[in-house]
Structure formats: structure tokens, C-alpha cells
Amino acid sequence: MGIQIEFNPDLALRSFKTPNRLEEECLPNKLMVGNVHRFQKDGQRVYWLDGEIPLLETKGNQKLSRPLASIVIREYTHLKVKDKTYTTGLYEIKEVYDSNDPKIHFEGMNKIT
């Protein structure tokens, strides 16, 4: 038996107020630089803490948007609720991107400055 863990180069959350999802599983209504938000993801995940990573919107099944913002994960932890494992934490928004701007802001998890 092994340890099931996922390494994530980004933070992908559902759209604001997705039905049957907790607030922490969804993007905030408005992305604002400097704001800190809680997040929660299913499973045991590992995030990079030493720099900025992209914030994405997920529709599920690995259908991801282009980066919506650049964020820093401030903290995260793993927890068990009944028999299910979750990763929960805080992220800070560092930069917000215009969805109509074709500029590329990240290559993978590497921010382009």
C-alpha cells in the first residue's frame, strides 16, 4: 500500500458559487490584488510555497482555464473528515489578469515577467 499524493503546479478552483460546492472550493466573486482567500481541494496535495503560481478555473476532469491571476500559497495542511482526505489553506492574490489580454503570463508554473 502506498501514499496517494498529488503535486500541483497551480491552484484550480471552481467558478464562483458553483452548486454543491463549498465556498472554499470556488473562486471568489472578484479577484483583487492583496486579498487572501481560503481554499479546499479533495485529496492530499502538495503546492509550491516559494513563489507565485497560477490561479485557474476548473470545470472538472482537468478542463482548466488560462491563468486568471498570480497567487502565493501562504499555508496549507491536510486533514481527514470521516474517511475522506482534504487539502485546505490560504492563498494571496499578487496580480490579476484581463481575460481578453492574449499575453502569456506563465509557462507551466514559471511566471513570465
Number of C-alpha atoms within 10 A of each C-alpha: 3 4 6 8 10 11 10 13 16 20 21 25 22 21 18 17 15 14 10 7 12 13 18 19 21 22 22 18 9 9 17 14 14 12 13 17 17 19 22 20 18 12 17 19 18 15 17 15 13 9 13 22 26 26 24 21 21 18 14 10 6 9 10 14 13 16 21 18 21 25 23 23 23 16 13 18 13 16 13 11 7 6 5 10 15 15 18 20 16 16 21 19 21 17 17 17 16 10 12 6 7 9 10 12 18 16 9 11 16 13 14 10 6
